Amino acid sequence: MPPKKTKIDFEAELAALESLVAKMEIEMPLDEAITAYEEGIKLHAALSAQLDESEKRLRILSGGEEAEA
């Protein structure tokens, strides 16, 4: 059975975050930097949530206790 499609493509979103960080390391106007920062925060939150969900699934699959909510 093929894996379910995730809400986001983790690798693609991680690449987008890395690209955004690289752009922010170069001088950019303040308004662009703020917009990029906001986007980075959204990407980080989405990636973090997916990692948490994956960790929870792995615990269940390995016979460990389910993560407490």
N, CA, C and O atoms as CSV, one atom per row, in Angstrom:
chain,resi,resn,atom,element,x,y,z
A,1,MET,N,N,0.844,-1.180,0.000
A,1,MET,CA,C,0.000,0.000,0.000
A,1,MET,C,C,0.889,1.242,0.000
A,1,MET,O,O,1.751,1.378,0.868
A,2,PRO,N,N,0.695,2.145,-0.954
A,2,PRO,CA,C,1.533,3.343,-1.021
A,2,PRO,C,C,1.245,4.265,0.162
A,2,PRO,O,O,0.127,4.292,0.676
A,3,PRO,N,N,2.269,5.028,0.596
A,3,PRO,CA,C,2.051,5.944,1.719
A,3,PRO,C,C,1.039,7.019,1.366
A,3,PRO,O,O,0.922,7.427,0.210
A,4,LYS,N,N,0.311,7.470,2.376
A,4,LYS,CA,C,-0.656,8.543,2.154
A,4,LYS,C,C,0.078,9.815,1.795
A,4,LYS,O,O,1.194,10.064,2.252
A,5,LYS,N,N,-0.568,10.612,0.970
A,5,LYS,CA,C,0.019,11.914,0.649
A,5,LYS,C,C,-0.076,12.784,1.889
A,5,LYS,O,O,-1.113,12.827,2.552
A,6,THR,N,N,1.006,13.473,2.195
A,6,THR,CA,C,1.011,14.354,3.347
A,6,THR,C,C,0.454,15.706,2.946
A,6,THR,O,O,0.344,16.022,1.761
A,7,LYS,N,N,0.103,16.501,3.948
A,7,LYS,CA,C,-0.440,17.819,3.659
A,7,LYS,C,C,0.571,18.683,2.921
A,7,LYS,O,O,0.210,19.507,2.081
A,8,ILE,N,N,1.823,18.485,3.244
A,8,ILE,CA,C,2.882,19.216,2.537
A,8,ILE,C,C,3.944,18.224,2.102
A,8,ILE,O,O,4.091,17.159,2.701
A,9,ASP,N,N,4.661,18.563,1.092
A,9,ASP,CA,C,5.796,17.758,0.665
A,9,ASP,C,C,6.982,18.250,1.479
A,9,ASP,O,O,7.534,19.317,1.210
A,10,PHE,N,N,7.371,17.459,2.479
A,10,PHE,CA,C,8.374,17.888,3.443
A,10,PHE,C,C,9.649,18.365,2.768
A,10,PHE,O,O,10.148,19.446,3.080
A,11,GLU,N,N,10.176,17.579,1.855
A,11,GLU,CA,C,11.441,17.934,1.216
A,11,GLU,C,C,11.331,19.233,0.426
A,11,GLU,O,O,12.246,20.056,0.446
A,12,ALA,N,N,10.217,19.416,-0.267
A,12,ALA,CA,C,10.031,20.644,-1.049
A,12,ALA,C,C,9.910,21.861,-0.136
A,12,ALA,O,O,10.472,22.917,-0.424
A,13,GLU,N,N,9.177,21.711,0.962
A,13,GLU,CA,C,9.024,22.815,1.899
A,13,GLU,C,C,10.339,23.138,2.605
A,13,GLU,O,O,10.646,24.304,2.852
A,14,LEU,N,N,11.111,22.107,2.927
A,14,LEU,CA,C,12.414,22.330,3.554
A,14,LEU,C,C,13.347,23.062,2.586
A,14,LEU,O,O,14.073,23.972,2.984
A,15,ALA,N,N,13.322,22.666,1.339
A,15,ALA,CA,C,14.141,23.348,0.327
A,15,ALA,C,C,13.709,24.809,0.183
A,15,ALA,O,O,14.547,25.695,0.022
A,16,ALA,N,N,12.414,25.052,0.242
A,16,ALA,CA,C,11.917,26.432,0.152
A,16,ALA,C,C,12.398,27.250,1.346
A,16,ALA,O,O,12.792,28.406,1.188
A,17,LEU,N,N,12.368,26.662,2.534
A,17,LEU,CA,C,12.851,27.365,3.722
A,17,LEU,C,C,14.345,27.651,3.620
A,17,LEU,O,O,14.789,28.754,3.938
A,18,GLU,N,N,15.121,26.665,3.179
A,18,GLU,CA,C,16.570,26.869,3.027
A,18,GLU,C,C,16.870,27.960,2.007
A,18,GLU,O,O,17.778,28.767,2.205
A,19,SER,N,N,16.111,27.985,0.924
A,19,SER,CA,C,16.290,29.012,-0.098
A,19,SER,C,C,15.955,30.389,0.458
A,19,SER,O,O,16.648,31.369,0.188
A,20,LEU,N,N,14.888,30.447,1.234
A,20,LEU,CA,C,14.479,31.708,1.833
A,20,LEU,C,C,15.554,32.233,2.788
A,20,LEU,O,O,15.871,33.423,2.784
A,21,VAL,N,N,16.105,31.345,3.594
A,21,VAL,CA,C,17.168,31.736,4.527
A,21,VAL,C,C,18.382,32.252,3.755
A,21,VAL,O,O,18.981,33.256,4.139
A,22,ALA,N,N,18.741,31.576,2.682
A,22,ALA,CA,C,19.885,32.011,1.877
A,22,ALA,C,C,19.652,33.408,1.313
A,22,ALA,O,O,20.567,34.231,1.285
A,23,LYS,N,N,18.427,33.674,0.865
A,23,LYS,CA,C,18.109,35.006,0.337
A,23,LYS,C,C,18.170,36.066,1.437
A,23,LYS,O,O,18.592,37.198,1.200
A,24,MET,N,N,17.741,35.681,2.647
A,24,MET,CA,C,17.734,36.644,3.749
A,24,MET,C,C,19.147,36.970,4.223
A,24,MET,O,O,19.376,38.027,4.811
A,25,GLU,N,N,20.088,36.073,3.970
A,25,GLU,CA,C,21.470,36.323,4.368
A,25,GLU,C,C,22.120,37.393,3.500
A,25,GLU,O,O,23.140,37.977,3.866
A,26,ILE,N,N,21.515,37.636,2.353
A,26,ILE,CA,C,21.962,38.712,1.459
A,26,ILE,C,C,21.157,39.949,1.839
A,26,ILE,O,O,19.991,39.852,2.222
A,27,GLU,N,N,21.775,41.080,1.733
A,27,GLU,CA,C,21.088,42.312,2.094
A,27,GLU,C,C,19.825,42.472,1.271
A,27,GLU,O,O,19.836,42.304,0.052
A,28,MET,N,N,18.710,42.806,1.966
A,28,MET,CA,C,17.457,43.070,1.262
A,28,MET,C,C,16.726,44.185,1.996
A,28,MET,O,O,16.962,44.414,3.182
A,29,PRO,N,N,15.849,44.868,1.297
A,29,PRO,CA,C,15.088,45.947,1.939
A,29,PRO,C,C,14.274,45.413,3.128
A,29,PRO,O,O,13.881,44.247,3.154
A,30,LEU,N,N,14.035,46.278,4.094
A,30,LEU,CA,C,13.364,45.891,5.331
A,30,LEU,C,C,12.001,45.250,5.075
A,30,LEU,O,O,11.687,44.217,5.666
A,31,ASP,N,N,11.199,45.843,4.214
A,31,ASP,CA,C,9.861,45.282,3.970
A,31,ASP,C,C,9.944,43.877,3.375
A,31,ASP,O,O,9.139,43.012,3.719
A,32,GLU,N,N,10.904,43.647,2.494
A,32,GLU,CA,C,11.093,42.304,1.934
A,32,GLU,C,C,11.598,41.336,2.994
A,32,GLU,O,O,11.192,40.174,3.019
A,33,ALA,N,N,12.469,41.802,3.856
A,33,ALA,CA,C,12.997,40.959,4.920
A,33,ALA,C,C,11.887,40.546,5.887
A,33,ALA,O,O,11.847,39.398,6.330
A,34,ILE,N,N,11.003,41.460,6.209
A,34,ILE,CA,C,9.884,41.138,7.103
A,34,ILE,C,C,8.949,40.127,6.456
A,34,ILE,O,O,8.507,39.181,7.107
A,35,THR,N,N,8.648,40.323,5.189
A,35,THR,CA,C,7.795,39.381,4.465
A,35,THR,C,C,8.451,38.003,4.397
A,35,THR,O,O,7.789,36.983,4.590
A,36,ALA,N,N,9.742,37.981,4.122
A,36,ALA,CA,C,10.469,36.710,4.068
A,36,ALA,C,C,10.485,36.032,5.431
A,36,ALA,O,O,10.342,34.813,5.525
A,37,TYR,N,N,10.659,36.817,6.481
A,37,TYR,CA,C,10.656,36.279,7.841
A,37,TYR,C,C,9.301,35.649,8.164
A,37,TYR,O,O,9.241,34.554,8.721
A,38,GLU,N,N,8.225,36.336,7.816
A,38,GLU,CA,C,6.877,35.802,8.050
A,38,GLU,C,C,6.685,34.477,7.317
A,38,GLU,O,O,6.142,33.526,7.880
A,39,GLU,N,N,7.123,34.416,6.083
A,39,GLU,CA,C,7.016,33.185,5.299
A,39,GLU,C,C,7.859,32.077,5.925
A,39,GLU,O,O,7.439,30.921,5.975
A,40,GLY,N,N,9.037,32.434,6.396
A,40,GLY,CA,C,9.901,31.459,7.053
A,40,GLY,C,C,9.265,30.880,8.307
A,40,GLY,O,O,9.374,29.682,8.572
A,41,ILE,N,N,8.606,31.729,9.073
A,41,ILE,CA,C,7.924,31.265,10.280
A,41,ILE,C,C,6.815,30.281,9.920
A,41,ILE,O,O,6.645,29.264,10.594
A,42,LYS,N,N,6.069,30.572,8.878
A,42,LYS,CA,C,4.997,29.662,8.433
A,42,LYS,C,C,5.570,28.326,7.978
A,42,LYS,O,O,5.043,27.270,8.327
A,43,LEU,N,N,6.643,28.373,7.203
A,43,LEU,CA,C,7.282,27.141,6.738
A,43,LEU,C,C,7.816,26.328,7.912
A,43,LEU,O,O,7.645,25.110,7.955
A,44,HIS,N,N,8.455,26.992,8.852
A,44,HIS,CA,C,8.994,26.312,10.030
A,44,HIS,C,C,7.881,25.632,10.816
A,44,HIS,O,O,8.032,24.484,11.234
A,45,ALA,N,N,6.778,26.320,11.018
A,45,ALA,CA,C,5.661,25.745,11.768
A,45,ALA,C,C,5.096,24.514,11.061
A,45,ALA,O,O,4.806,23.505,11.705
A,46,ALA,N,N,4.940,24.593,9.749
A,46,ALA,CA,C,4.408,23.460,8.992
A,46,ALA,C,C,5.359,22.266,9.041
A,46,ALA,O,O,4.929,21.126,9.217
A,47,LEU,N,N,6.640,22.536,8.885
A,47,LEU,CA,C,7.633,21.461,8.926
A,47,LEU,C,C,7.709,20.840,10.324
A,47,LEU,O,O,7.795,19.620,10.462
A,48,SER,N,N,7.678,21.665,11.331
A,48,SER,CA,C,7.732,21.179,12.708
A,48,SER,C,C,6.522,20.309,13.025
A,48,SER,O,O,6.658,19.268,13.668
A,49,ALA,N,N,5.353,20.723,12.582
A,49,ALA,CA,C,4.139,19.937,12.815
A,49,ALA,C,C,4.231,18.584,12.122
A,49,ALA,O,O,3.838,17.564,12.688
A,50,GLN,N,N,4.750,18.575,10.903
A,50,GLN,CA,C,4.879,17.308,10.192
A,50,GLN,C,C,5.890,16.390,10.874
A,50,GLN,O,O,5.671,15.181,10.953
A,51,LEU,N,N,6.985,16.947,11.364
A,51,LEU,CA,C,7.963,16.138,12.083
A,51,LEU,C,C,7.367,15.555,13.364
A,51,LEU,O,O,7.609,14.394,13.692
A,52,ASP,N,N,6.595,16.356,14.078
A,52,ASP,CA,C,5.942,15.867,15.297
A,52,ASP,C,C,4.994,14.715,14.987
A,52,ASP,O,O,4.964,13.714,15.703
A,53,GLU,N,N,4.227,14.862,13.923
A,53,GLU,CA,C,3.283,13.805,13.529
A,53,GLU,C,C,4.033,12.539,13.110
A,53,GLU,O,O,3.614,11.430,13.440
A,54,SER,N,N,5.119,12.701,12.398
A,54,SER,CA,C,5.914,11.543,11.978
A,54,SER,C,C,6.519,10.832,13.182
A,54,SER,O,O,6.550,9.602,13.231
A,55,GLU,N,N,6.997,11.600,14.144
A,55,GLU,CA,C,7.556,11.004,15.363
A,55,GLU,C,C,6.487,10.218,16.115
A,55,GLU,O,O,6.753,9.125,16.615
A,56,LYS,N,N,5.296,10.764,16.195
A,56,LYS,CA,C,4.182,10.086,16.859
A,56,LYS,C,C,3.865,8.765,16.148
A,56,LYS,O,O,3.681,7.739,16.802
A,57,ARG,N,N,3.800,8.787,14.832
A,57,ARG,CA,C,3.519,7.569,14.067
A,57,ARG,C,C,4.604,6.519,14.262
A,57,ARG,O,O,4.308,5.330,14.387
A,58,LEU,N,N,5.863,6.958,14.288
A,58,LEU,CA,C,6.967,6.018,14.484
A,58,LEU,C,C,6.907,5.368,15.863
A,58,LEU,O,O,7.190,4.178,16.002
A,59,ARG,N,N,6.542,6.140,16.874
A,59,ARG,CA,C,6.398,5.564,18.212
A,59,ARG,C,C,5.316,4.489,18.226
A,59,ARG,O,O,5.492,3.425,18.818
A,60,ILE,N,N,4.218,4.775,17.579
A,60,ILE,CA,C,3.114,3.804,17.528
A,60,ILE,C,C,3.549,2.554,16.780
A,60,ILE,O,O,3.292,1.436,17.226
A,61,LEU,N,N,4.209,2.743,15.641
A,61,LEU,CA,C,4.637,1.600,14.834
A,61,LEU,C,C,5.684,0.748,15.534
A,61,LEU,O,O,5.737,-0.466,15.338
A,62,SER,N,N,6.521,1.389,16.353
A,62,SER,CA,C,7.570,0.634,17.028
A,62,SER,C,C,7.093,0.033,18.346
A,62,SER,O,O,7.878,-0.569,19.079
A,63,GLY,N,N,5.823,0.196,18.642
A,63,GLY,CA,C,5.265,-0.416,19.845
A,63,GLY,C,C,5.404,0.440,21.079
A,63,GLY,O,O,5.031,0.014,22.172
A,64,GLY,N,N,5.933,1.638,20.928
A,64,GLY,CA,C,6.052,2.548,22.059
A,64,GLY,C,C,4.717,3.184,22.365
A,64,GLY,O,O,3.748,3.038,21.621
A,65,GLU,N,N,4.690,3.885,23.466
A,65,GLU,CA,C,3.454,4.561,23.838
A,65,GLU,C,C,3.214,5.733,22.914
A,65,GLU,O,O,4.149,6.360,22.417
A,66,GLU,N,N,1.929,6.020,22.692
A,66,GLU,CA,C,1.560,7.153,21.874
A,66,GLU,C,C,1.931,8.426,22.606
A,66,GLU,O,O,1.793,8.522,23.825
A,67,ALA,N,N,2.404,9.400,21.847
A,67,ALA,CA,C,2.792,10.683,22.454
A,67,ALA,C,C,1.592,11.294,23.150
A,67,ALA,O,O,0.479,11.276,22.624
A,68,GLU,N,N,1.826,11.838,24.339
A,68,GLU,CA,C,0.747,12.470,25.077
A,68,GLU,C,C,0.396,13.787,24.438
A,68,GLU,O,O,1.265,14.539,23.997
A,69,ALA,N,N,-0.897,14.056,24.396
A,69,ALA,CA,C,-1.364,15.291,23.769
A,69,ALA,C,C,-1.355,16.436,24.737
A,69,ALA,O,O,-1.720,17.554,24.373
